[in-house]
């Protein structure tokens, strides 16, 4: 199965970084968050990726075309125009990079991936969120449900502490960053059948999360896989700092690989 990754958005709320690079290339530790997402899928045996490019897509092309250079020790012989790679640290990945348009919306980007999915089911997710969902279990659940699309549903961590206050205004309980308010949201990490392409019109302004997903709901073709574990989206500088802190302190729960 192929893994389709949306990597073309502007990332305007992370403009300190995205003014020079696309959001999926913002680094957690020494690696782009896109790399972390690919490592999650690779851990479960899925190593073929279709990356949907948009804003500053050449940055992602450069990274993968020079993957050896970015991730290994090298000796460059300038006189002979040659390069020796010393430790050969590579991944078992096959990566297809599609230019889907700088201002194209999510649905229209996904539509352009159809010819590369080989008429088979495929995974789909955003290029800015990491989690510890078991991809194999997600796929098993999807196959059992017999729907066109399964979405991983998560309860996001609250951004602020919550106080329980009694009638005398005394604080009876304090929750630091509670695990959501009981509501479930779209956490990405979809499993899709080819039939979803029939729900996406030939329109560059089609937003996948609106008309296509709303119609899938109306036709009872969208099912949720409830994930109670770790999930975090890198949407702001604060999110980036939080993810880096987890990574640097060996607390990155999404690091399911060795």
TORKOL-206872 format. One line per field, with one value per residue (C-alpha): residue number from 0; residue in one letter; y, z, x. Coordinates in steps of 0.5 Angstrom, whole numbers, plus 500, padded with zeros to 3 digits. Example, Ala and Ser with C-alpha at 12.3 -4.5 7.8 and 13.67 -1.06 7.14 Angstrom:
num <- (0:1)
residuo <- (A:S)
north <- (491:498)
up <- (516:514)
east <- (525:527)
REM end
This chain:
num <- (0:1:2:3:4:5:6:7:8:9:10:11:12:13:14:15:16:17:18:19:20:21:22:23:24:25:26:27:28:29:30:31:32:33:34:35:36:37:38:39:40:41:42:43:44:45:46:47:48:49:50:51:52:53:54:55:56:57:58:59:60:61:62:63:64:65:66:67:68:69:70:71:72:73:74:75:76:77:78:79:80:81:82:83:84:85:86:87:88:89:90:91:92:93:94:95:96:97:98:99:100:101:102:103:104:105:106:107:108:109:110:111:112:113:114:115:116:117:118:119:120:121:122:123:124:125:126:127:128:129:130:131:132:133:134:135:136:137:138:139:140:141:142:143:144:145:146:147:148:149:150:151:152:153:154:155:156:157:158:159:160:161:162:163:164:165:166:167:168:169:170:171:172:173:174:175:176:177:178:179:180:181:182:183:184:185:186:187:188:189:190:191:192:193:194:195:196:197:198:199:200:201:202:203:204:205:206:207:208:209:210:211:212:213:214:215:216:217:218:219:220:221:222:223:224:225:226:227:228:229:230:231:232:233:234:235:236:237:238:239:240:241:242:243:244:245:246:247:248:249:250:251:252:253:254:255:256:257)
residuo <- (X:X:X:X:X:X:X:X:X:X:X:X:X:X:X:X:X:X:X:X:X:X:X:X:X:X:X:X:X:X:X:X:X:X:X:X:X:X:X:X:X:X:X:X:X:X:X:X:X:X:X:X:X:X:X:X:X:X:X:X:X:X:X:X:X:X:X:X:X:X:X:X:X:X:X:X:X:X:X:X:X:X:X:X:X:X:X:X:X:X:X:X:X:X:X:X:X:X:X:X:X:X:X:X:X:X:X:X:X:X:X:X:X:X:X:X:X:X:X:X:X:X:X:X:X:X:X:X:X:X:X:X:X:X:X:X:X:X:X:X:X:X:X:X:X:X:X:X:X:X:X:X:X:X:X:X:X:X:X:X:X:X:X:X:X:X:X:X:X:X:X:X:X:X:X:X:X:X:X:X:X:X:X:X:X:X:X:X:X:X:X:X:X:X:X:X:X:X:X:X:X:X:X:X:X:X:X:X:X:X:X:X:X:X:X:X:X:X:X:X:X:X:X:X:X:X:X:X:X:X:X:X:X:X:X:X:X:X:X:X:X:X:X:X:X:X:X:X:X:X:X:X:X:X:X:X:X:X)
north <- (500:507:513:519:525:532:537:543:548:555:554:561:560:558:564:564:558:557:564:560:553:549:547:539:541:544:540:536:534:534:532:535:533:530:525:523:521:517:513:512:508:505:502:498:496:501:504:507:515:520:527:532:538:546:552:551:544:545:545:538:535:538:534:527:528:529:525:521:528:530:524:521:523:524:526:531:531:538:536:530:532:526:524:518:516:513:510:509:511:510:508:503:508:510:517:520:528:531:538:540:547:553:555:548:546:539:535:537:535:529:528:529:523:518:515:514:509:504:503:500:502:507:511:519:524:531:533:536:531:526:520:513:510:503:503:496:496:502:498:492:496:499:493:490:496:496:503:508:512:511:517:517:520:524:528:533:536:542:548:551:548:547:549:546:552:551:556:559:560:555:551:544:541:543:539:541:541:536:531:534:536:529:531:528:531:529:527:525:518:516:509:510:506:508:510:517:520:520:525:530:534:537:543:546:550:543:543:535:536:540:537:531:529:531:527:521:522:523:516:513:512:515:511:513:509:512:513:514:515:520:525:532:537:542:548:554:556:553:546:546:547:542:537:539:538:531:529:532:529:522:522:522:517:517:514:507:505:503)
up <- (500:498:504:501:505:504:504:500:505:507:515:516:524:524:519:523:520:514:511:508:508:507:514:513:513:520:524:530:533:527:522:519:522:515:516:523:520:514:520:523:517:515:522:520:514:509:505:499:499:495:497:495:494:494:497:496:494:491:498:499:493:494:501:498:492:497:502:503:503:509:513:512:513:506:503:497:492:489:484:481:482:486:493:498:503:509:513:508:513:509:509:505:502:495:494:489:489:486:484:486:485:490:492:491:496:500:496:489:491:493:487:483:487:484:478:483:488:483:484:491:498:501:507:507:512:514:514:520:526:529:534:536:533:531:523:522:527:524:517:520:523:516:513:518:517:510:509:504:509:516:520:526:531:537:543:543:549:552:552:559:566:568:575:579:583:589:591:596:590:593:588:589:583:578:571:568:560:561:555:551:553:551:544:538:532:526:527:520:519:514:510:504:498:491:491:495:489:486:492:490:484:478:482:485:490:493:501:502:509:507:501:500:507:509:503:505:512:508:505:511:508:514:520:526:529:536:538:546:545:544:538:537:531:530:528:532:535:541:538:535:542:545:540:541:548:548:543:546:553:550:551:544:544:537:536:535:531:534)
east <- (500:502:502:500:502:500:506:504:500:503:504:502:502:509:511:518:520:516:518:524:521:515:512:513:521:521:525:524:531:535:530:524:517:516:521:518:512:515:519:512:509:516:516:510:512:510:515:512:510:507:508:504:508:506:509:516:516:523:525:523:525:532:532:530:535:541:538:545:548:544:544:551:558:561:568:567:573:572:578:575:567:566:563:565:559:562:556:551:545:539:532:528:524:521:519:514:514:508:508:500:500:502:495:491:487:487:482:485:492:489:486:492:495:490:494:500:496:496:488:489:487:492:494:493:495:498:505:505:502:506:502:503:497:499:498:497:491:489:489:486:480:479:478:473:469:468:467:471:475:477:480:484:480:483:482:487:491:488:492:491:490:483:480:474:471:466:461:466:471:475:479:478:481:487:488:494:493:487:486:481:474:471:470:474:477:480:487:489:492:487:486:482:479:479:472:474:476:469:467:473:471:475:476:483:479:476:477:477:475:469:464:468:468:461:458:462:458:452:453:455:462:466:468:473:478:479:486:487:494:499:498:500:500:506:501:505:512:510:508:515:518:514:515:523:523:520:525:531:529:527:520:518:512:511:518:516:522:529)
REM end
